[in-house]
């Protein structure tokens, strides 16, 4: 998920009704605040107190608030306040947050035809913030616009485009469909029923419909790319105002009803998101209580981290957790000299991972990685095809130079991309540059904002070719907590798109593609996990991704926020559904 938040998403969350049942006032959690990692084990400051304003901050601006045109974990998480997908994740700390539950749908999907047909019934009585009732046709339209109008909405994943039965029939998306009939492979036999017909079985389809792309959109209210400025809400909060690049304000949705929504509460009066705030300022405001949540969920900056870890009292207000994320460098297999596998293998040995780990904040921000699958994804198996050897702190470059000589590129120049509002990523890219100099590679860094990174730069194959982009910094989080949900969008050749692409290596290996396709059709969970491990090894054999660290986040827990829970489902972030203000 890209979801990292990434994407992460690469980038991870929870505090809903079940966890709050029976609470009144500010009773606190069983673990209590003032204990390190308390939010990874339970609800911190559990409360059903209403009122006040919950303030979020973000160091940049998001690519989009449109549920159908986003691919960052923090917007997947945040958008649930105003957009209800068919399914979502049940509030719970750590791995407990990976449990999938119905949201807009009454129940989980009903598979038939060997897993090629999935049927959902949406809840009756769910209304938009303008008072009109949600229909199954709105869900169908939401999927059509988000997956088949890629020239207008290019930023989300394209799973439905890949798997729906009739997508090869020339359907151009709702903005160009003169017949207005839409996709035949999504049927709406009545106002409450939506049926998805797939080309082949998809055993994890319930996870797929948890993406905000299934949050309903009424066709009459769609504004294309401008829909992001005023999304029609089905959640507990609605848009009040949006100053692009500056601030978004949400207020209570008067037509939301707890009777049709067992997950959400309406606790604060207002939710404010301040944009383009310096990370150092966000950290200070979290400690003072002026900001309750850092929206990106990527953790504090290096200076703040040092302060927190040397003060036991402050450290007690932190949560440090894995979030199904990997920090890595993608090697572009379509740009010289990295179209040569020997060159890629040389880079695997040459990048000083310990130095990169230090630049990212040390072991507390992630252990050294050797696989594409993170350690907290089912299917992970430990292996290392390119073991690094050190003499003290000095990396042994024998293997790196041997493969570079085989590659025959000699002294070469290339470009490496990173996000300029993520200082740790820029620092890591700088370390990569220093490492590669020692084998004859001169790399220059080009950095761009998070909001445009995938739409205009890193995710655009044409840009990368024209600008000699051989290496791209990436942090990736699982789309959903399975090997397929992690691997598909960064490895499958079918996932490569001309904008918003997350297969940054542009890897299109027939064997890997086939393994991914066959694994997701297998109803045997153990067999799928075995296949995911095999895919991981074959990817590393291709040397198209240099795993750097299994990312961990260090978040500061605002003492003024209620219902804080850190969960794996959204890359280790706090859950945003029901955060409130401590009274």
LINLINBEL-V808034 format. One record per residue. D_LAST is the distance of its C-alpha to the last C-alpha in Angstrom with 1 decimal. Layout:
# LINLINBEL-V808034
d_last
D_LAST
D_LAST
This chain:
# LINLINBEL-V808034
d_last
34.7
36.1
32.7
31.8
31.5
34.2
34.1
33.3
33.0
34.0
30.2
26.5
21.1
19.8
17.2
18.5
19.1
21.2
18.8
16.0
18.4
17.6
13.9
11.6
8.0
7.1
10.8
11.6
15.0
18.4
19.2
15.9
14.8
17.1
20.1
22.3
22.7
20.1
19.2
23.0
23.0
20.0
16.4
14.1
10.5
11.6
9.4
10.4
7.3
8.8
8.8
8.7
11.3
12.1
14.9
17.9
21.0
24.5
27.5
29.9
29.9
30.3
33.8
32.6
29.7
32.4
31.9
35.7
36.2
34.0
34.4
31.5
29.2
26.1
27.2
28.2
24.7
23.0
25.5
24.5
21.7
24.6
27.6
28.5
31.4
33.6
32.1
29.2
27.7
25.9
22.5
23.3
23.2
26.4
29.5
28.0
26.5
30.1
30.6
31.6
30.7
31.6
29.4
31.3
34.2
34.5
35.8
37.1
40.3
43.6
46.2
49.9
53.1
52.5
49.1
50.3
48.7
45.0
43.8
40.3
39.2
36.2
33.9
35.0
32.9
30.9
30.7
30.3
28.1
31.3
31.7
34.7
35.0
35.2
38.6
40.2
42.2
39.1
38.5
42.1
41.9
38.8
40.8
43.9
42.3
40.4
43.4
46.5
45.8
45.6
47.1
44.1
41.3
42.2
39.1
38.2
40.1
43.4
43.5
44.4
47.1
48.6
48.5
48.9
52.4
53.8
52.3
55.7
57.1
56.6
53.3
52.0
48.5
47.3
47.9
51.6
52.3
54.8
55.2
51.5
52.1
49.7
49.9
52.1
50.3
47.1
47.9
46.0
48.2
45.7
42.4
40.4
42.5
42.8
45.5
45.9
49.4
49.9
53.0
52.5
50.2
46.7
45.3
41.7
41.4
38.1
36.5
38.2
36.7
33.1
33.7
32.0
35.7
35.7
32.9
34.8
36.1
38.2
41.4
41.6
38.3
39.0
39.6
40.7
39.4
37.5
35.5
32.9
31.9
30.9
30.5
30.6
27.6
27.8
24.3
20.9
20.7
23.6
24.9
24.2
25.9
27.5
29.1
31.2
30.6
27.8
24.8
23.8
21.2
20.3
19.1
19.0
22.5
23.5
26.2
24.2
24.4
22.8
26.3
27.9
25.2
24.2
22.4
19.8
16.6
15.4
11.7
11.1
13.2
15.0
16.1
18.0
20.5
22.3
25.8
28.3
26.0
27.8
26.6
26.5
24.1
21.9
21.8
20.9
18.1
16.7
16.8
15.3
12.4
14.3
15.3
13.4
16.7
20.4
21.9
25.3
24.0
27.0
25.3
25.4
28.6
31.2
30.4
26.7
27.9
30.2
27.6
25.2
28.1
29.4
26.2
25.4
21.8
21.2
23.3
21.0
18.4
21.0
22.4
26.1
27.7
30.7
30.3
33.8
34.7
37.8
38.5
42.1
44.9
46.7
50.4
51.8
54.8
56.3
56.5
59.2
59.5
56.7
58.6
60.7
59.2
60.8
58.9
55.6
56.5
57.2
53.8
52.2
54.0
53.6
49.8
48.6
45.5
44.6
44.6
42.4
40.0
39.8
39.2
36.3
34.6
36.5
36.3
32.5
32.6
35.3
38.6
41.9
42.9
46.3
45.5
44.1
42.1
39.0
39.0
36.1
38.0
40.3
43.9
43.4
46.4
46.9
49.8
50.8
53.8
53.6
52.9
52.5
54.3
53.5
55.7
53.0
50.6
53.3
53.4
56.9
58.0
61.2
60.1
58.4
61.6
63.8
62.0
61.8
65.6
66.0
63.9
66.3
64.0
64.8
62.9
60.5
57.7
54.7
51.2
47.8
44.7
41.1
37.9
37.6
33.8
33.7
35.1
35.3
37.5
39.7
40.1
41.1
43.5
45.0
45.6
47.3
49.5
50.5
51.4
53.6
55.5
57.2
58.9
59.9
57.1
55.9
52.6
50.8
47.2
46.0
42.2
40.4
36.8
34.9
34.9
38.7
39.6
40.7
41.7
43.9
44.8
44.3
44.3
47.5
50.7
52.9
50.9
51.1
54.8
55.5
53.5
54.8
51.4
52.2
48.9
45.3
42.1
39.9
36.8
36.8
34.4
35.5
35.5
35.0
35.2
39.0
41.9
42.9
39.4
39.6
43.3
44.5
43.2
44.2
47.6
49.2
51.7
50.8
47.3
48.7
48.1
49.2
45.6
42.3
44.3
42.6
45.9
46.3
49.3
51.0
52.1
54.3
55.9
57.6
57.1
53.4
53.0
55.0
53.1
49.8
51.3
52.8
49.8
47.4
50.1
50.3
48.5
48.9
45.6
47.4
50.1
47.6
46.0
49.5
50.3
47.1
48.2
51.7
50.3
48.4
51.6
53.7
51.2
51.5
55.3
55.1
53.2
51.3
47.9
47.3
44.3
42.6
39.4
37.4
34.2
31.1
27.8
25.8
22.2
19.5
16.2
13.3
10.9
8.1
9.3
9.1
12.5
14.7
18.3
21.5
24.5
28.1
28.5
27.3
28.7
26.1
23.3
19.7
19.7
18.5
18.5
15.0
12.7
9.3
6.3
3.8
0.0
